[in-house]
Amino acid sequence: MDLKENIIQVLKQQKHTYDELAKYLDLSTSELDTAFATHSIDVRTLETIAKELKLPLYRLFRDPLGDITQATDYYKELGFSLEDIIKLKTKLDIALQEIEFLKKELEKERAKNKTS
């Protein structure tokens, strides 16, 4: 699987489309297609994609990109039950949302302090 296919797979898993990604990057789908086809997509763009998909950059290059069933099998091998995995994922999602909220609050506070 190539880089573009990996990204499309993640987009599908996260219920997003390739067109949405192109719009987010302020590119047309044909411009994004050309960048992938000619291997001219720059690292900054890849970092932006990874950030938007909430993945570390290296995950865009892995084949396969860690379908949830593969992750579940991995954790089951480590002795986690499916219930444990779901609880951990839920706690992680909540923690990540809280971090994003706190980042925004910190930015607001910094902006407020600059104007004071």
PALUM-183404 format. One record per residue: x, y, z of N, C-alpha, C in turn; residue number from 1. Coordinates in nm, 3 decimals. Layout:
! residues N
REC    n.c1    n.c2    n.c3   ca.c1   ca.c2   ca.c3    c.c1    c.c2    c.c3 num
REC       X       Y       Z       X       Y       Z       X       Y       Z NUM
...
***
This chain:
! residues 116
REC    n.c1    n.c2    n.c3   ca.c1   ca.c2   ca.c3    c.c1    c.c2    c.c3 num
REC   0.084  -0.118   0.000   0.000   0.000   0.000   0.089   0.125   0.000   1
REC   0.051   0.226  -0.078   0.133   0.347  -0.082   0.079   0.452   0.015   2
REC   0.149   0.561   0.024   0.118   0.666   0.119  -0.025   0.718   0.101   3
REC  -0.062   0.748  -0.021  -0.197   0.800  -0.047  -0.303   0.700  -0.001   4
REC  -0.283   0.573  -0.035  -0.379   0.469   0.004  -0.388   0.457   0.156   5
REC  -0.273   0.467   0.224  -0.272   0.462   0.370  -0.355   0.577   0.428   6
REC  -0.335   0.695   0.374  -0.408   0.812   0.423  -0.557   0.797   0.396   7
REC  -0.592   0.749   0.278  -0.734   0.728   0.245  -0.795   0.626   0.340   8
REC  -0.721   0.522   0.374  -0.770   0.420   0.467  -0.800   0.483   0.603   9
REC  -0.709   0.567   0.653  -0.731   0.634   0.781  -0.849   0.729   0.772  10
REC  -0.859   0.802   0.662  -0.973   0.892   0.644  -1.104   0.815   0.654  11
REC  -1.110   0.700   0.589  -1.232   0.618   0.594  -1.260   0.570   0.736  12
REC  -1.154   0.526   0.806  -1.172   0.480   0.943  -1.226   0.591   1.032  13
REC  -1.187   0.715   1.003  -1.230   0.829   1.084  -1.352   0.899   1.024  14
REC  -1.410   0.836   0.922  -1.530   0.888   0.856  -1.511   1.026   0.795  15
REC  -1.397   1.042   0.728  -1.368   1.163   0.653  -1.344   1.123   0.507  16
REC  -1.342   1.222   0.419  -1.319   1.193   0.278  -1.190   1.260   0.230  17
REC  -1.143   1.210   0.118  -1.025   1.266   0.054  -1.051   1.410   0.012  18
REC  -1.173   1.438  -0.036  -1.211   1.574  -0.075  -1.204   1.669   0.045  19
REC  -1.251   1.621   0.160  -1.244   1.704   0.282  -1.098   1.734   0.318  20
REC  -1.013   1.635   0.303  -0.871   1.656   0.333  -0.812   1.761   0.240  21
REC  -0.841   1.750   0.111  -0.789   1.847   0.014  -0.836   1.989   0.050  22
REC  -0.963   2.002   0.085  -1.015   2.134   0.123  -0.944   2.185   0.248  23
REC  -0.923   2.097   0.346  -0.855   2.135   0.469  -0.715   2.187   0.439  24
REC  -0.649   2.125   0.341  -0.513   2.164   0.304  -0.512   2.283   0.208  25
REC  -0.631   2.330   0.171  -0.647   2.440   0.077  -0.588   2.404  -0.060  26
REC  -0.615   2.280  -0.101  -0.572   2.230  -0.232  -0.692   2.170  -0.303  27
REC  -0.684   2.162  -0.435  -0.786   2.087  -0.506  -0.748   1.939  -0.497  28
REC  -0.844   1.852  -0.522  -0.811   1.708  -0.516  -0.709   1.673  -0.624  29
REC  -0.716   1.739  -0.738  -0.619   1.709  -0.844  -0.478   1.754  -0.805  30
REC  -0.468   1.868  -0.735  -0.336   1.912  -0.688  -0.279   1.814  -0.586  31
REC  -0.365   1.765  -0.497  -0.321   1.668  -0.397  -0.284   1.536  -0.465  32
REC  -0.364   1.493  -0.564  -0.332   1.372  -0.640  -0.194   1.385  -0.706  33
REC  -0.170   1.500  -0.767  -0.042   1.523  -0.835   0.074   1.518  -0.736  34
REC   0.056   1.578  -0.619   0.161   1.577  -0.517   0.195   1.434  -0.475  35
REC   0.092   1.351  -0.458   0.117   1.211  -0.423   0.181   1.135  -0.540  36
REC   0.128   1.156  -0.659   0.176   1.082  -0.777   0.321   1.114  -0.811  37
REC   0.360   1.239  -0.789   0.497   1.281  -0.824   0.591   1.278  -0.704  38
REC   0.537   1.230  -0.592   0.616   1.223  -0.467   0.673   1.360  -0.429  39
REC   0.593   1.464  -0.454   0.641   1.599  -0.425   0.568   1.661  -0.306  40
REC   0.495   1.580  -0.232   0.426   1.632  -0.114   0.530   1.660  -0.007  41
REC   0.525   1.779   0.050   0.631   1.815   0.145   0.599   1.767   0.287  42
REC   0.702   1.765   0.369   0.690   1.712   0.505   0.590   1.796   0.586  43
REC   0.591   1.926   0.566   0.498   2.011   0.639   0.353   1.971   0.612  44
REC   0.323   1.941   0.486   0.187   1.898   0.451   0.155   1.765   0.517  45
REC   0.252   1.673   0.516   0.230   1.544   0.581   0.210   1.561   0.732  46
REC   0.284   1.653   0.791   0.266   1.680   0.934   0.127   1.735   0.961  47
REC   0.080   1.822   0.873  -0.054   1.880   0.887  -0.160   1.771   0.877  48
REC  -0.141   1.680   0.781  -0.235   1.569   0.764  -0.236   1.482   0.890  49
REC  -0.117   1.446   0.937  -0.107   1.361   1.056  -0.172   1.428   1.176  50
REC  -0.148   1.557   1.191  -0.205   1.631   1.304  -0.357   1.631   1.296  51
REC  -0.410   1.657   1.177  -0.555   1.660   1.160  -0.617   1.523   1.186  52
REC  -0.546   1.417   1.149  -0.596   1.281   1.172  -0.564   1.230   1.312  53
REC  -0.494   1.315   1.389  -0.455   1.282   1.526  -0.371   1.154   1.531  54
REC  -0.271   1.151   1.443  -0.179   1.038   1.435  -0.036   1.089   1.437  55
REC   0.055   1.009   1.491   0.196   1.046   1.474   0.232   1.033   1.325  56
REC   0.321   1.116   1.279   0.356   1.119   1.137   0.394   0.981   1.082  57
REC   0.471   0.904   1.158   0.517   0.774   1.108   0.402   0.680   1.075  58
REC   0.285   0.698   1.139   0.172   0.609   1.114   0.120   0.620   0.971  59
REC   0.145   0.733   0.906   0.100   0.749   0.767   0.175   0.654   0.674  60
REC   0.291   0.608   0.716   0.376   0.526   0.630   0.366   0.377   0.661  61
REC   0.296   0.341   0.768   0.286   0.200   0.806   0.189   0.127   0.718  62
REC   0.217   0.002   0.693   0.131  -0.080   0.609   0.107  -0.212   0.680  63
REC  -0.013  -0.246   0.720  -0.133  -0.164   0.716  -0.133  -0.064   0.830  64
REC  -0.228   0.027   0.826  -0.229   0.137   0.922  -0.296   0.105   1.054  65
REC  -0.300  -0.017   1.093  -0.352  -0.050   1.225  -0.502  -0.045   1.234  66
REC  -0.565  -0.127   1.153  -0.709  -0.144   1.163  -0.742  -0.176   1.309  67
REC  -0.856  -0.132   1.355  -0.895  -0.151   1.495  -0.894  -0.298   1.534  68
REC  -0.925  -0.387   1.441  -0.924  -0.529   1.475  -0.782  -0.577   1.502  69
REC  -0.685  -0.523   1.429  -0.545  -0.560   1.455  -0.502  -0.508   1.591  70
REC  -0.540  -0.386   1.624  -0.506  -0.330   1.755  -0.570  -0.413   1.866  71
REC  -0.695  -0.452   1.845  -0.765  -0.533   1.945  -0.694  -0.666   1.964  72
REC  -0.655  -0.731   1.856  -0.583  -0.858   1.866  -0.452  -0.841   1.942  73
REC  -0.382  -0.732   1.915  -0.255  -0.705   1.982  -0.276  -0.694   2.133  74
REC  -0.376  -0.615   2.173  -0.399  -0.595   2.316  -0.453  -0.721   2.382  75
REC  -0.530  -0.800   2.308  -0.577  -0.927   2.364  -0.458  -1.020   2.392  76
REC  -0.360  -1.017   2.303  -0.239  -1.098   2.324  -0.166  -1.055   2.451  77
REC  -0.179  -0.928   2.487  -0.116  -0.876   2.608  -0.199  -0.903   2.733  78
REC  -0.317  -0.963   2.715  -0.400  -0.999   2.829  -0.515  -0.905   2.857  79
REC  -0.538  -0.807   2.770  -0.650  -0.715   2.789  -0.776  -0.776   2.730  80
REC  -0.888  -0.755   2.796  -1.016  -0.797   2.740  -1.066  -0.686   2.647  81
REC  -1.164  -0.717   2.566  -1.222  -0.616   2.478  -1.282  -0.503   2.561  82
REC  -1.342  -0.538   2.673  -1.399  -0.438   2.763  -1.289  -0.344   2.816  83
REC  -1.174  -0.401   2.852  -1.061  -0.319   2.898  -1.016  -0.224   2.789  84
REC  -1.008  -0.275   2.667  -0.962  -0.194   2.553  -1.057  -0.077   2.530  85
REC  -1.187  -0.105   2.534  -1.286   0.001   2.513  -1.278   0.106   2.624  86
REC  -1.263   0.061   2.749  -1.250   0.155   2.861  -1.125   0.241   2.845  87
REC  -1.013   0.179   2.809  -0.889   0.255   2.791  -0.902   0.355   2.677  88
REC  -0.961   0.313   2.567  -0.979   0.401   2.452  -1.068   0.519   2.490  89
REC  -1.175   0.492   2.563  -1.265   0.598   2.607  -1.193   0.697   2.697  90
REC  -1.115   0.646   2.794  -1.039   0.733   2.883  -0.937   0.815   2.805  91
REC  -0.873   0.752   2.708  -0.775   0.823   2.626  -0.843   0.934   2.546  92
REC  -0.956   0.905   2.485  -1.029   1.005   2.408  -1.069   1.123   2.495  93
REC  -1.117   1.095   2.616  -1.157   1.201   2.709  -1.035   1.284   2.747  94
REC  -0.923   1.217   2.776  -0.801   1.288   2.814  -0.753   1.377   2.700  95
REC  -0.758   1.328   2.577  -0.715   1.407   2.462  -0.806   1.528   2.441  96
REC  -0.935   1.510   2.460  -1.028   1.622   2.449  -0.999   1.726   2.557  97
REC  -0.971   1.679   2.677  -0.940   1.771   2.788  -0.811   1.849   2.758  98
REC  -0.712   1.781   2.703  -0.587   1.848   2.667  -0.613   1.958   2.564  99
REC  -0.693   1.927   2.462  -0.725   2.027   2.360  -0.800   2.145   2.422 100
REC  -0.893   2.116   2.510  -0.966   2.223   2.579  -0.871   2.311   2.659 101
REC  -0.781   2.248   2.734  -0.685   2.323   2.816  -0.590   2.406   2.731 102
REC  -0.550   2.352   2.616  -0.464   2.429   2.525  -0.536   2.556   2.480 103
REC  -0.664   2.543   2.444  -0.742   2.659   2.400  -0.759   2.760   2.512 104
REC  -0.785   2.710   2.632  -0.799   2.800   2.747  -0.667   2.874   2.775 105
REC  -0.556   2.803   2.763  -0.426   2.864   2.783  -0.400   2.972   2.678 106
REC  -0.435   2.943   2.553  -0.419   3.043   2.447  -0.503   3.166   2.475 107
REC  -0.627   3.146   2.521  -0.714   3.260   2.555  -0.653   3.343   2.667 108
REC  -0.602   3.274   2.768  -0.542   3.342   2.883  -0.418   3.421   2.841 109
REC  -0.337   3.362   2.755  -0.217   3.433   2.706  -0.255   3.556   2.625 110
REC  -0.357   3.540   2.540  -0.403   3.653   2.459  -0.459   3.763   2.549 111
REC  -0.531   3.724   2.651  -0.588   3.820   2.746  -0.477   3.895   2.820 112
REC  -0.373   3.822   2.859  -0.261   3.884   2.931  -0.180   3.978   2.843 113
REC  -0.173   3.949   2.713  -0.100   4.037   2.620  -0.170   4.171   2.606 114
REC  -0.304   4.168   2.609  -0.379   4.292   2.592  -0.386   4.372   2.720 115
REC  -0.352   4.311   2.832  -0.358   4.383   2.961  -0.237   4.468   2.985 116
***
